[in-house]
Amino acid sequence: MKKINLNPLTLSPKTPIPDVSHELILYVEGLSVSFDGFKAINDLNLYIKQGELRCLIGANGAGKTTLMDIITGKTKPDVGNVYFGQNINLLERTEPEIAQLGIGRKFQKPTVFEAHTVLDNLEMSLKANKGIWHGLFARLTSEQRDRMAHVLAQIGLTQQADMLAGALSHGQKQWLEIGMLLVSDPQLLLIDEPVAGMTAQETEHTAALLNSLAGERTVIVVEHDMEFVRSIARTVTVLHQGTVLAEGTMDQIQKNKDVIEVYLGEPA
Ligand code: ATP
């Protein structure tokens, strides 16, 4: 099989590369943010290793979305540090700059272009992330085409490449959107509730997809479906009132008294 060299295609010579020589790709330290006096994030620390697949759980309002918003530059914290690798201070970057650095975010609701084909969606995403919308109809290089084929296979939509995205099932739209992130070769993916509304079979496929990405990329998944979390998680972080309540394997988390009290409830 032809080996695909993913990095040089999307990184412009000016794009800094995160220094992961200490194995960590994301450092979040002493982070706090208040909205009208309410502390949505409260002295939060989070360290993510390169290649990790980390699950983030917590009740509604625990601060998961706000944390994602801060990592991706949508919200600026009151205090704290957020570094991509040891060297890139994300708090000094804008939202588009953070995307260009290789941090991709997928929101809960799929936002594919329904009137375009699956392949066109991938192509548009590739070009948009590179900031070349004006060149939307510019021809792709053969390497870019190879990359799109590789991503199509990865998300399991090779057969659907020429279908309109609007005709895909809900699950397929979610995978397409993950593919739209993958064509830009992100190093860190933040994925919000990927299996909400999916069938059992689609959920299984999503678990396999996320498992296949780990190692090659770093993935943070926010999810409420505990069965799904169990199927993908190595390490689970539980947020509560804007801070880390517990962290560990799924077994450790499910036995943790504090977590049972505030989030999981007693087993039936
Ligand atoms: P969910 O599982 O429901 O998505 P969450 O863990 O993602 O919850 P956040 O959305 O981060 O929680 O919200 C944390 C708290 O901060 C909530 O009480 C929310 O109402 C509040 N909050 C978040 N963003 C803002 C904002 N821009 N202005 C005011 N309050 C906000």
Residues whose N, C-alpha, C, O or C-beta is under 5 A from the ligand:
A	BS01	ATP	F35 A40 G58 A59 N60 G61 A62 G63 K64 T65 T66 L67
